[in-house]
Amino acid sequence: MIITLLSIVLIVASLLLMVLVLLHRGKGGGLSSMFGGSMYSSLSGSSVVERNLDRLTVIAGLVWSICIIGLGLLYKAS
């Protein structure tokens, strides 16, 4: 039961991680500029959208890593 649940969470996190990475701005701008990524903050030099996108990407990466480690430990124990 828990292996199935972790597998589903892993698939969702993988798809979300792919989308979030593709939204990041490259050298010439990216898909994130469509959602307001071109409006820069005067203090930090990066937009609020970019910072939130970075945070979401890190969170999705952590969830993905935890699922991989959890599934590895569960498969090893069984």
All heavy atoms as a GROMACS GRO file, in nm:
protein
  570
    1MET      N    1   0.083  -0.120   0.000
    1MET     CA    2   0.000   0.000   0.000
    1MET      C    3   0.087   0.126   0.000
    1MET      O    4   0.063   0.216  -0.078
    1MET     CB    5  -0.092  -0.005   0.122
    1MET     CG    6  -0.172   0.117   0.145
    1MET     SD    7  -0.300   0.130   0.022
    1MET     CE    8  -0.376   0.279   0.072
    2ILE      N    9   0.186   0.131   0.087
    2ILE     CA   10   0.269   0.251   0.096
    2ILE      C   11   0.363   0.263  -0.024
    2ILE      O   12   0.395   0.373  -0.067
    2ILE     CB   13   0.347   0.254   0.230
    2ILE    CG1   14   0.401   0.395   0.254
    2ILE    CG2   15   0.460   0.156   0.230
    2ILE    CD1   16   0.434   0.421   0.397
    3ILE      N   17   0.401   0.148  -0.082
    3ILE     CA   18   0.485   0.152  -0.202
    3ILE      C   19   0.406   0.211  -0.318
    3ILE      O   20   0.459   0.291  -0.396
    3ILE     CB   21   0.538   0.011  -0.234
    3ILE    CG1   22   0.638  -0.032  -0.126
    3ILE    CG2   23   0.603   0.007  -0.371
    3ILE    CD1   24   0.692  -0.172  -0.144
    4THR      N   25   0.279   0.175  -0.330
    4THR     CA   26   0.194   0.230  -0.436
    4THR      C   27   0.176   0.380  -0.417
    4THR      O   28   0.183   0.456  -0.514
    4THR     CB   29   0.058   0.160  -0.435
    4THR    OG1   30   0.078   0.019  -0.444
    4THR    CG2   31  -0.028   0.208  -0.550
    5LEU      N   32   0.153   0.422  -0.294
    5LEU     CA   33   0.134   0.564  -0.266
    5LEU      C   34   0.261   0.644  -0.298
    5LEU      O   35   0.255   0.749  -0.362
    5LEU     CB   36   0.096   0.583  -0.119
    5LEU     CG   37   0.074   0.726  -0.074
    5LEU    CD1   38  -0.048   0.784  -0.143
    5LEU    CD2   39   0.059   0.732   0.076
    6LEU      N   40   0.376   0.592  -0.256
    6LEU     CA   41   0.502   0.660  -0.286
    6LEU      C   42   0.531   0.662  -0.436
    6LEU      O   43   0.586   0.760  -0.488
    6LEU     CB   44   0.618   0.594  -0.212
    6LEU     CG   45   0.643   0.640  -0.069
    6LEU    CD1   46   0.758   0.562  -0.007
    6LEU    CD2   47   0.670   0.787  -0.062
    7SER      N   48   0.492   0.558  -0.506
    7SER     CA   49   0.512   0.555  -0.651
    7SER      C   50   0.427   0.660  -0.721
    7SER      O   51   0.474   0.726  -0.815
    7SER     CB   52   0.478   0.417  -0.706
    7SER     OG   53   0.564   0.320  -0.653
    8ILE      N   54   0.305   0.676  -0.676
    8ILE     CA   55   0.217   0.778  -0.734
    8ILE      C   56   0.271   0.918  -0.706
    8ILE      O   57   0.275   1.004  -0.795
    8ILE     CB   58   0.073   0.761  -0.682
    8ILE    CG1   59   0.013   0.632  -0.737
    8ILE    CG2   60  -0.013   0.881  -0.719
    8ILE    CD1   61  -0.119   0.593  -0.675
    9VAL      N   62   0.314   0.941  -0.582
    9VAL     CA   63   0.372   1.071  -0.547
    9VAL      C   64   0.499   1.096  -0.628
    9VAL      O   65   0.525   1.209  -0.674
    9VAL     CB   66   0.400   1.079  -0.395
    9VAL    CG1   67   0.477   1.204  -0.359
    9VAL    CG2   68   0.270   1.073  -0.317
   10LEU      N   69   0.578   0.992  -0.652
   10LEU     CA   70   0.699   1.005  -0.731
   10LEU      C   71   0.668   1.045  -0.875
   10LEU      O   72   0.735   1.132  -0.933
   10LEU     CB   73   0.779   0.874  -0.728
   10LEU     CG   74   0.907   0.871  -0.810
   10LEU    CD1   75   1.010   0.967  -0.752
   10LEU    CD2   76   0.962   0.731  -0.816
   11ILE      N   77   0.567   0.985  -0.933
   11ILE     CA   78   0.529   1.018  -1.071
   11ILE      C   79   0.481   1.161  -1.081
   11ILE      O   80   0.520   1.236  -1.171
   11ILE     CB   81   0.423   0.918  -1.122
   11ILE    CG1   82   0.485   0.781  -1.139
   11ILE    CG2   83   0.361   0.966  -1.253
   11ILE    CD1   84   0.385   0.670  -1.165
   12VAL      N   85   0.397   1.203  -0.986
   12VAL     CA   86   0.346   1.340  -0.987
   12VAL      C   87   0.461   1.440  -0.966
   12VAL      O   88   0.469   1.542  -1.035
   12VAL     CB   89   0.236   1.358  -0.879
   12VAL    CG1   90   0.199   1.503  -0.862
   12VAL    CG2   91   0.115   1.275  -0.915
   13ALA      N   92   0.550   1.410  -0.873
   13ALA     CA   93   0.664   1.498  -0.849
   13ALA      C   94   0.757   1.504  -0.969
   13ALA      O   95   0.812   1.611  -1.000
   13ALA     CB   96   0.741   1.453  -0.725
   14SER      N   97   0.774   1.394  -1.039
   14SER     CA   98   0.858   1.393  -1.158
   14SER      C   99   0.801   1.481  -1.268
   14SER      O  100   0.873   1.559  -1.331
   14SER     CB  101   0.874   1.250  -1.211
   14SER     OG  102   0.938   1.169  -1.117
   15LEU      N  103   0.671   1.468  -1.292
   15LEU     CA  104   0.607   1.551  -1.394
   15LEU      C  105   0.611   1.698  -1.356
   15LEU      O  106   0.638   1.786  -1.441
   15LEU     CB  107   0.463   1.504  -1.416
   15LEU     CG  108   0.445   1.366  -1.477
   15LEU    CD1  109   0.298   1.326  -1.478
   15LEU    CD2  110   0.502   1.363  -1.618
   16LEU      N  111   0.584   1.728  -1.229
   16LEU     CA  112   0.589   1.866  -1.182
   16LEU      C  113   0.729   1.923  -1.193
   16LEU      O  114   0.748   2.039  -1.234
   16LEU     CB  115   0.540   1.873  -1.038
   16LEU     CG  116   0.533   2.011  -0.976
   16LEU    CD1  117   0.430   2.097  -1.049
   16LEU    CD2  118   0.497   2.000  -0.828
   17LEU      N  119   0.828   1.843  -1.163
   17LEU     CA  120   0.967   1.888  -1.172
   17LEU      C  121   1.006   1.918  -1.316
   17LEU      O  122   1.075   2.017  -1.343
   17LEU     CB  123   1.058   1.781  -1.112
   17LEU     CG  124   1.198   1.820  -1.069
   17LEU    CD1  125   1.195   1.936  -0.972
   17LEU    CD2  126   1.268   1.702  -1.005
   18MET      N  127   0.960   1.836  -1.409
   18MET     CA  128   0.989   1.862  -1.551
   18MET      C  129   0.927   1.994  -1.596
   18MET      O  130   0.992   2.075  -1.664
   18MET     CB  131   0.936   1.748  -1.638
   18MET     CG  132   1.021   1.625  -1.635
   18MET     SD  133   0.971   1.504  -1.757
   18MET     CE  134   0.824   1.436  -1.682
   19VAL      N  135   0.803   2.018  -1.557
   19VAL     CA  136   0.736   2.142  -1.596
   19VAL      C  137   0.805   2.263  -1.534
   19VAL      O  138   0.829   2.364  -1.600
   19VAL     CB  139   0.587   2.136  -1.557
   19VAL    CG1  140   0.520   2.272  -1.571
   19VAL    CG2  141   0.514   2.033  -1.639
   20LEU      N  142   0.839   2.253  -1.406
   20LEU     CA  143   0.903   2.366  -1.338
   20LEU      C  144   1.040   2.397  -1.395
   20LEU      O  145   1.077   2.514  -1.409
   20LEU     CB  146   0.913   2.337  -1.187
   20LEU     CG  147   0.780   2.339  -1.112
   20LEU    CD1  148   0.801   2.294  -0.969
   20LEU    CD2  149   0.716   2.476  -1.117
   21VAL      N  150   1.117   2.296  -1.431
   21VAL     CA  151   1.249   2.321  -1.489
   21VAL      C  152   1.235   2.387  -1.626
   21VAL      O  153   1.310   2.478  -1.661
   21VAL     CB  154   1.329   2.190  -1.498
   21VAL    CG1  155   1.451   2.205  -1.586
   21VAL    CG2  156   1.372   2.146  -1.358
   22LEU      N  157   1.134   2.345  -1.703
   22LEU     CA  158   1.114   2.406  -1.834
   22LEU      C  159   1.066   2.550  -1.824
   22LEU      O  160   1.086   2.628  -1.917
   22LEU     CB  161   1.014   2.323  -1.915
   22LEU     CG  162   1.068   2.191  -1.966
   22LEU    CD1  163   0.956   2.112  -2.032
   22LEU    CD2  164   1.183   2.212  -2.063
   23LEU      N  165   1.004   2.588  -1.714
   23LEU     CA  166   0.957   2.724  -1.696
   23LEU      C  167   1.070   2.821  -1.659
   23LEU      O  168   1.053   2.942  -1.672
   23LEU     CB  169   0.849   2.731  -1.587
   23LEU     CG  170   0.712   2.684  -1.628
   23LEU    CD1  171   0.619   2.684  -1.507
   23LEU    CD2  172   0.655   2.772  -1.736
   24HIS      N  173   1.183   2.771  -1.616
   24HIS     CA  174   1.293   2.858  -1.577
   24HIS      C  175   1.348   2.934  -1.696
   24HIS      O  176   1.347   2.886  -1.809
   24HIS     CB  177   1.405   2.778  -1.510
   24HIS     CG  178   1.382   2.753  -1.366
   24HIS    ND1  179   1.408   2.848  -1.270
   24HIS    CD2  180   1.332   2.647  -1.301
   24HIS    CE1  181   1.376   2.799  -1.152
   24HIS    NE2  182   1.329   2.677  -1.169
   25ARG      N  183   1.400   3.051  -1.667
   25ARG     CA  184   1.454   3.137  -1.771
   25ARG      C  185   1.594   3.091  -1.810
   25ARG      O  186   1.678   3.065  -1.724
   25ARG     CB  187   1.462   3.280  -1.719
   25ARG     CG  188   1.515   3.376  -1.821
   25ARG     CD  189   1.538   3.511  -1.766
   25ARG     NE  190   1.440   3.543  -1.664
   25ARG     CZ  191   1.406   3.665  -1.632
   25ARG    NH1  192   1.461   3.765  -1.691
   25ARG    NH2  193   1.318   3.687  -1.537
   26GLY      N  194   1.617   3.083  -1.937
   26GLY     CA  195   1.750   3.050  -1.986
   26GLY      C  196   1.829   3.178  -2.010
   26GLY      O  197   1.800   3.282  -1.951
   27LYS      N  198   1.924   3.174  -2.099
   27LYS     CA  199   2.005   3.292  -2.128
   27LYS      C  200   1.923   3.401  -2.195
   27LYS      O  201   1.940   3.518  -2.166
   27LYS     CB  202   2.123   3.254  -2.219
   27LYS     CG  203   2.228   3.173  -2.151
   27LYS     CD  204   2.342   3.147  -2.246
   27LYS     CE  205   2.448   3.063  -2.177
   27LYS     NZ  206   2.558   3.031  -2.268
   28GLY      N  207   1.835   3.363  -2.285
   28GLY     CA  208   1.759   3.463  -2.359
   28GLY      C  209   1.618   3.481  -2.310
   28GLY      O  210   1.533   3.529  -2.382
   29GLY      N  211   1.588   3.445  -2.188
   29GLY     CA  212   1.451   3.451  -2.138
   29GLY      C  213   1.389   3.315  -2.150
   29GLY      O  214   1.441   3.226  -2.216
   30GLY      N  215   1.277   3.296  -2.088
   30GLY     CA  216   1.215   3.164  -2.093
   30GLY      C  217   1.066   3.174  -2.086
   30GLY      O  218   1.007   3.280  -2.102
   31LEU      N  219   1.005   3.062  -2.061
   31LEU     CA  220   0.860   3.061  -2.050
   31LEU      C  221   0.811   3.138  -1.929
   31LEU      O  222   0.698   3.183  -1.925
   31LEU     CB  223   0.811   2.916  -2.043
   31LEU     CG  224   0.830   2.832  -2.168
   31LEU    CD1  225   0.787   2.690  -2.140
   31LEU    CD2  226   0.752   2.889  -2.282
   32SER      N  227   0.899   3.155  -1.830
   32SER     CA  228   0.858   3.227  -1.710
   32SER      C  229   0.833   3.374  -1.738
   32SER      O  230   0.762   3.442  -1.664
   32SER     CB  231   0.962   3.212  -1.600
   32SER     OG  232   1.085   3.269  -1.643
   33SER      N  233   0.889   3.429  -1.845
   33SER     CA  234   0.866   3.568  -1.879
   33SER      C  235   0.722   3.592  -1.924
   33SER      O  236   0.672   3.703  -1.919
   33SER     CB  237   0.964   3.615  -1.986
   33SER     OG  238   0.945   3.542  -2.103
   34MET      N  239   0.654   3.485  -1.967
   34MET     CA  240   0.513   3.498  -2.004
   34MET      C  241   0.428   3.529  -1.882
   34MET      O  242   0.324   3.591  -1.893
   34MET     CB  243   0.463   3.368  -2.068
   34MET     CG  244   0.516   3.344  -2.205
   34MET     SD  245   0.447   3.198  -2.289
   34MET     CE  246   0.356   3.110  -2.168
   35PHE      N  247   0.470   3.484  -1.766
   35PHE     CA  248   0.391   3.501  -1.646
   35PHE      C  249   0.444   3.614  -1.558
   35PHE      O  250   0.429   3.611  -1.437
   35PHE     CB  251   0.391   3.370  -1.565
   35PHE     CG  252   0.341   3.254  -1.646
   35PHE    CD1  253   0.428   3.154  -1.684
   35PHE    CD2  254   0.209   3.247  -1.684
   35PHE    CE1  255   0.382   3.047  -1.759
   35PHE    CE2  256   0.164   3.141  -1.760
   35PHE     CZ  257   0.250   3.040  -1.797
   36GLY      N  258   0.507   3.713  -1.615
   36GLY     CA  259   0.554   3.827  -1.538
   36GLY      C  260   0.697   3.816  -1.495
   36GLY      O  261   0.741   3.891  -1.408
   37GLY      N  262   0.774   3.726  -1.552
   37GLY     CA  263   0.913   3.710  -1.514
   37GLY      C  264   1.001   3.824  -1.561
   37GLY      O  265   1.114   3.838  -1.517
   38SER      N  266   0.950   3.908  -1.650
   38SER     CA  267   1.032   4.017  -1.701
   38SER      C  268   1.026   4.140  -1.611
   38SER      O  269   1.102   4.234  -1.630
   38SER     CB  270   0.989   4.053  -1.842
   38SER     OG  271   0.854   4.094  -1.842
   39MET      N  272   0.934   4.144  -1.516
   39MET     CA  273   0.926   4.257  -1.424
   39MET      C  274   1.019   4.233  -1.307
   39MET      O  275   0.994   4.145  -1.225
   39MET     CB  276   0.782   4.273  -1.374
   39MET     CG  277   0.687   4.317  -1.483
   39MET     SD  278   0.526   4.352  -1.420
   39MET     CE  279   0.457   4.189  -1.414
   40TYR      N  280   1.125   4.309  -1.299
   40TYR     CA  281   1.226   4.288  -1.197
   40TYR      C  282   1.197   4.369  -1.072
   40TYR      O  283   1.144   4.480  -1.080
   40TYR     CB  284   1.365   4.325  -1.250
   40TYR     CG  285   1.418   4.226  -1.348
   40TYR    CD1  286   1.410   4.249  -1.484
   40TYR    CD2  287   1.474   4.108  -1.305
   40TYR    CE1  288   1.457   4.157  -1.574
   40TYR    CE2  289   1.522   4.014  -1.394
   40TYR     CZ  290   1.513   4.040  -1.529
   40TYR     OH  291   1.560   3.948  -1.617
   41SER      N  292   1.235   4.318  -0.960
   41SER     CA  293   1.228   4.389  -0.835
   41SER      C  294   1.346   4.484  -0.827
   41SER      O  295   1.456   4.454  -0.870
   41SER     CB  296   1.233   4.289  -0.719
   41SER     OG  297   1.248   4.357  -0.598
   42SER      N  298   1.325   4.600  -0.769
   42SER     CA  299   1.432   4.700  -0.766
   42SER      C  300   1.539   4.666  -0.662
   42SER      O  301   1.651   4.714  -0.673
   42SER     CB  302   1.373   4.838  -0.736
   42SER     OG  303   1.310   4.836  -0.609
   43LEU      N  304   1.507   4.585  -0.564
   43LEU     CA  305   1.604   4.557  -0.458
   43LEU      C  306   1.692   4.436  -0.488
   43LEU      O  307   1.813   4.442  -0.474
   43LEU     CB  308   1.530   4.534  -0.325
   43LEU     CG  309   1.455   4.653  -0.270
   43LEU    CD1  310   1.379   4.614  -0.145
   43LEU    CD2  311   1.550   4.767  -0.241
   44SER      N  312   1.633   4.327  -0.529
   44SER     CA  313   1.710   4.203  -0.539
   44SER      C  314   1.760   4.174  -0.680
   44SER      O  315   1.851   4.095  -0.696
   44SER     CB  316   1.625   4.085  -0.491
   44SER     OG  317   1.516   4.068  -0.578
   45GLY      N  318   1.701   4.231  -0.781
   45GLY     CA  319   1.746   4.204  -0.917
   45GLY      C  320   1.676   4.087  -0.982
   45GLY      O  321   1.697   4.062  -1.098
   46SER      N  322   1.595   4.011  -0.909
   46SER     CA  323   1.518   3.903  -0.970
   46SER      C  324   1.372   3.921  -0.932
   46SER      O  325   1.338   3.981  -0.831
   46SER     CB  326   1.568   3.766  -0.924
   46SER     OG  327   1.542   3.748  -0.789
   47SER      N  328   1.286   3.871  -1.015
   47SER     CA  329   1.144   3.894  -0.994
   47SER      C  330   1.087   3.800  -0.888
   47SER      O  331   1.147   3.698  -0.854
   47SER     CB  332   1.069   3.875  -1.126
   47SER     OG  333   1.070   3.740  -1.162
   48VAL      N  334   0.972   3.836  -0.842
   48VAL     CA  335   0.901   3.753  -0.743
   48VAL      C  336   0.862   3.620  -0.806
   48VAL      O  337   0.870   3.516  -0.741
   48VAL     CB  338   0.776   3.829  -0.691
   48VAL    CG1  339   0.694   3.741  -0.599
   48VAL    CG2  340   0.817   3.956  -0.621
   49VAL      N  341   0.826   3.624  -0.933
   49VAL     CA  342   0.786   3.501  -1.002
   49VAL      C  343   0.904   3.404  -1.010
   49VAL      O  344   0.890   3.285  -0.986
   49VAL     CB  345   0.732   3.534  -1.143
   49VAL    CG1  346   0.706   3.406  -1.222
   49VAL    CG2  347   0.608   3.617  -1.134
   50GLU      N  348   1.023   3.457  -1.042
   50GLU     CA  349   1.142   3.371  -1.050
   50GLU      C  350   1.178   3.312  -0.915
   50GLU      O  351   1.215   3.195  -0.907
   50GLU     CB  352   1.261   3.450  -1.106
   50GLU     CG  353   1.249   3.483  -1.253
   50GLU     CD  354   1.259   3.361  -1.340
   50GLU    OE1  355   1.332   3.266  -1.306
   50GLU    OE2  356   1.190   3.359  -1.444
   51ARG      N  357   1.169   3.391  -0.811
   51ARG     CA  358   1.201   3.338  -0.677
   51ARG      C  359   1.101   3.232  -0.635
   51ARG      O  360   1.140   3.128  -0.578
   51ARG     CB  361   1.204   3.452  -0.574
   51ARG     CG  362   1.327   3.539  -0.586
   51ARG     CD  363   1.332   3.634  -0.472
   51ARG     NE  364   1.208   3.713  -0.475
   51ARG     CZ  365   1.201   3.842  -0.451
   51ARG    NH1  366   1.307   3.909  -0.421
   51ARG    NH2  367   1.085   3.906  -0.456
   52ASN      N  368   0.973   3.255  -0.661
   52ASN     CA  369   0.873   3.154  -0.627
   52ASN      C  370   0.890   3.028  -0.712
   52ASN      O  371   0.871   2.917  -0.662
   52ASN     CB  372   0.732   3.210  -0.645
   52ASN     CG  373   0.698   3.311  -0.538
   52ASN    OD1  374   0.754   3.309  -0.429
   52ASN    ND2  375   0.607   3.401  -0.569
   53LEU      N  376   0.927   3.044  -0.838
   53LEU     CA  377   0.954   2.931  -0.924
   53LEU      C  378   1.074   2.852  -0.873
   53LEU      O  379   1.072   2.728  -0.874
   53LEU     CB  380   0.977   2.979  -1.067
   53LEU     CG  381   0.988   2.875  -1.177
   53LEU    CD1  382   0.860   2.793  -1.185
   53LEU    CD2  383   1.016   2.943  -1.309
   54ASP      N  384   1.176   2.922  -0.826
   54ASP     CA  385   1.292   2.854  -0.767
   54ASP      C  386   1.252   2.774  -0.643
   54ASP      O  387   1.294   2.660  -0.626
   54ASP     CB  388   1.399   2.956  -0.728
   54ASP     CG  389   1.467   3.017  -0.849
   54ASP    OD1  390   1.460   2.959  -0.958
   54ASP    OD2  391   1.528   3.124  -0.832
   55ARG      N  392   1.171   2.835  -0.558
   55ARG     CA  393   1.126   2.766  -0.436
   55ARG      C  394   1.044   2.642  -0.468
   55ARG      O  395   1.063   2.536  -0.407
   55ARG     CB  396   1.045   2.862  -0.350
   55ARG     CG  397   1.127   2.970  -0.286
   55ARG     CD  398   1.042   3.060  -0.201
   55ARG     NE  399   1.120   3.173  -0.156
   55ARG     CZ  400   1.079   3.298  -0.158
   55ARG    NH1  401   0.957   3.327  -0.200
   55ARG    NH2  402   1.157   3.396  -0.116
   56LEU      N  403   0.952   2.656  -0.563
   56LEU     CA  404   0.869   2.541  -0.601
   56LEU      C  405   0.953   2.429  -0.661
   56LEU      O  406   0.927   2.311  -0.637
   56LEU     CB  407   0.761   2.584  -0.699
   56LEU     CG  408   0.646   2.665  -0.642
   56LEU    CD1  409   0.555   2.713  -0.753
   56LEU    CD2  410   0.568   2.582  -0.542
   57THR      N  411   1.055   2.467  -0.738
   57THR     CA  412   1.142   2.366  -0.798
   57THR      C  413   1.221   2.292  -0.692
   57THR      O  414   1.236   2.169  -0.697
   57THR     CB  415   1.237   2.431  -0.900
   57THR    OG1  416   1.158   2.505  -0.995
   57THR    CG2  417   1.318   2.328  -0.974
   58VAL      N  418   1.271   2.364  -0.593
   58VAL     CA  419   1.346   2.301  -0.484
   58VAL      C  420   1.256   2.209  -0.403
   58VAL      O  421   1.294   2.096  -0.369
   58VAL     CB  422   1.412   2.408  -0.395
   58VAL    CG1  423   1.466   2.348  -0.267
   58VAL    CG2  424   1.523   2.479  -0.471
   59ILE      N  425   1.134   2.254  -0.375
   59ILE     CA  426   1.040   2.170  -0.299
   59ILE      C  427   1.005   2.044  -0.377
   59ILE      O  428   1.003   1.934  -0.320
   59ILE     CB  429   0.914   2.251  -0.262
   59ILE    CG1  430   0.949   2.358  -0.158
   59ILE    CG2  431   0.804   2.161  -0.211
   59ILE    CD1  432   0.840   2.458  -0.134
   60ALA      N  433   0.979   2.058  -0.506
   60ALA     CA  434   0.948   1.940  -0.588
   60ALA      C  435   1.068   1.846  -0.594
   60ALA      O  436   1.051   1.723  -0.591
   60ALA     CB  437   0.907   1.983  -0.729
   61GLY      N  438   1.188   1.901  -0.600
   61GLY     CA  439   1.308   1.817  -0.600
   61GLY      C  440   1.327   1.743  -0.469
   61GLY      O  441   1.368   1.626  -0.468
   62LEU      N  442   1.295   1.809  -0.358
   62LEU     CA  443   1.305   1.743  -0.227
   62LEU      C  444   1.203   1.630  -0.213
   62LEU      O  445   1.234   1.523  -0.163
   62LEU     CB  446   1.288   1.844  -0.115
   62LEU     CG  447   1.405   1.939  -0.093
   62LEU    CD1  448   1.368   2.045   0.012
   62LEU    CD2  449   1.528   1.864  -0.049
   63VAL      N  450   1.080   1.658  -0.259
   63VAL     CA  451   0.976   1.553  -0.253
   63VAL      C  452   1.017   1.435  -0.339
   63VAL      O  453   1.003   1.319  -0.299
   63VAL     CB  454   0.840   1.611  -0.298
   63VAL    CG1  455   0.737   1.501  -0.320
   63VAL    CG2  456   0.789   1.711  -0.196
   64TRP      N  457   1.072   1.463  -0.457
   64TRP     CA  458   1.118   1.357  -0.547
   64TRP      C  459   1.229   1.275  -0.483
   64TRP      O  460   1.227   1.152  -0.486
   64TRP     CB  461   1.165   1.421  -0.678
   64TRP     CG  462   1.203   1.325  -0.784
   64TRP    CD1  463   1.121   1.265  -0.873
   64TRP    CD2  464   1.334   1.276  -0.811
   64TRP    NE1  465   1.193   1.183  -0.956
   64TRP    CE2  466   1.326   1.188  -0.919
   64TRP    CE3  467   1.460   1.299  -0.755
   64TRP    CZ2  468   1.436   1.123  -0.972
   64TRP    CZ3  469   1.569   1.234  -0.807
   64TRP    CH2  470   1.557   1.147  -0.914
   65SER      N  471   1.324   1.344  -0.420
   65SER     CA  472   1.436   1.274  -0.354
   65SER      C  473   1.389   1.188  -0.238
   65SER      O  474   1.435   1.075  -0.220
   65SER     CB  475   1.539   1.375  -0.304
   65SER     OG  476   1.591   1.450  -0.411
   66ILE      N  477   1.298   1.240  -0.158
   66ILE     CA  478   1.246   1.164  -0.044
   66ILE      C  479   1.171   1.040  -0.093
   66ILE      O  480   1.183   0.932  -0.034
   66ILE     CB  481   1.157   1.256   0.043
   66ILE    CG1  482   1.243   1.360   0.114
   66ILE    CG2  483   1.075   1.175   0.143
   66ILE    CD1  484   1.166   1.470   0.182
   67CYS      N  485   1.095   1.055  -0.201
   67CYS     CA  486   1.024   0.939  -0.256
   67CYS      C  487   1.121   0.833  -0.307
   67CYS      O  488   1.100   0.713  -0.285
   67CYS     CB  489   0.931   0.982  -0.369
   67CYS     SG  490   0.784   1.069  -0.312
   68ILE      N  491   1.227   0.875  -0.374
   68ILE     CA  492   1.327   0.780  -0.426
   68ILE      C  493   1.393   0.705  -0.311
   68ILE      O  494   1.408   0.582  -0.314
   68ILE     CB  495   1.433   0.854  -0.511
   68ILE    CG1  496   1.373   0.903  -0.641
   68ILE    CG2  497   1.553   0.766  -0.537
   68ILE    CD1  498   1.339   0.795  -0.739
   69ILE      N  499   1.433   0.779  -0.208
   69ILE     CA  500   1.499   0.715  -0.092
   69ILE      C  501   1.402   0.622  -0.020
   69ILE      O  502   1.437   0.510   0.016
   69ILE     CB  503   1.556   0.822   0.003
   69ILE    CG1  504   1.673   0.895  -0.065
   69ILE    CG2  505   1.601   0.760   0.134
   69ILE    CD1  506   1.719   1.018   0.008
   70GLY      N  507   1.278   0.668  -0.001
   70GLY     CA  508   1.178   0.586   0.066
   70GLY      C  509   1.148   0.458  -0.010
   70GLY      O  510   1.138   0.350   0.049
   71LEU      N  511   1.132   0.470  -0.141
   71LEU     CA  512   1.106   0.350  -0.222
   71LEU      C  513   1.224   0.255  -0.220
   71LEU      O  514   1.207   0.133  -0.214
   71LEU     CB  515   1.071   0.389  -0.365
   71LEU     CG  516   0.930   0.439  -0.388
   71LEU    CD1  517   0.915   0.493  -0.529
   71LEU    CD2  518   0.830   0.327  -0.365
   72GLY      N  519   1.345   0.310  -0.224
   72GLY     CA  520   1.463   0.224  -0.217
   72GLY      C  521   1.472   0.148  -0.088
   72GLY      O  522   1.503   0.028  -0.086
   73LEU      N  523   1.443   0.216   0.022
   73LEU     CA  524   1.447   0.148   0.153
   73LEU      C  525   1.335   0.045   0.166
   73LEU      O  526   1.356  -0.063   0.223
   73LEU     CB  527   1.436   0.252   0.266
   73LEU     CG  528   1.556   0.345   0.282
   73LEU    CD1  529   1.527   0.451   0.386
   73LEU    CD2  530   1.679   0.264   0.320
   74LEU      N  531   1.217   0.077   0.114
   74LEU     CA  532   1.107  -0.019   0.122
   74LEU      C  533   1.131  -0.142   0.035
   74LEU      O  534   1.098  -0.253   0.075
   74LEU     CB  535   0.975   0.049   0.081
   74LEU     CG  536   0.917   0.147   0.183
   74LEU    CD1  537   0.798   0.220   0.124
   74LEU    CD2  538   0.877   0.072   0.310
   75TYR      N  539   1.186  -0.121  -0.084
   75TYR     CA  540   1.218  -0.237  -0.169
   75TYR      C  541   1.330  -0.321  -0.111
   75TYR      O  542   1.331  -0.442  -0.126
   75TYR     CB  543   1.253  -0.192  -0.312
   75TYR     CG  544   1.134  -0.161  -0.397
   75TYR    CD1  545   1.124  -0.040  -0.465
   75TYR    CD2  546   1.030  -0.253  -0.411
   75TYR    CE1  547   1.014  -0.012  -0.544
   75TYR    CE2  548   0.921  -0.225  -0.488
   75TYR     CZ  549   0.912  -0.106  -0.556
   75TYR     OH  550   0.805  -0.078  -0.634
   76LYS      N  551   1.425  -0.257  -0.044
   76LYS     CA  552   1.535  -0.332   0.017
   76LYS      C  553   1.486  -0.416   0.134
   76LYS      O  554   1.532  -0.527   0.156
   76LYS     CB  555   1.644  -0.234   0.062
   76LYS     CG  556   1.768  -0.302   0.113
   76LYS     CD  557   1.873  -0.199   0.151
   76LYS     CE  558   1.998  -0.267   0.200
   76LYS     NZ  559   2.100  -0.169   0.240
   77ALA      N  560   1.389  -0.362   0.210
   77ALA     CA  561   1.337  -0.432   0.326
   77ALA      C  562   1.247  -0.550   0.286
   77ALA      O  563   1.235  -0.646   0.361
   77ALA     CB  564   1.260  -0.336   0.414
   78SER      N  565   1.184  -0.540   0.170
   78SER     CA  566   1.092  -0.649   0.132
   78SER      C  567   1.159  -0.758   0.052
   78SER      O  568   1.271  -0.760   0.020
   78SER     CB  569   0.977  -0.592   0.050
   78SER     OG  570   1.023  -0.540  -0.072
   0.00000   0.00000   0.00000
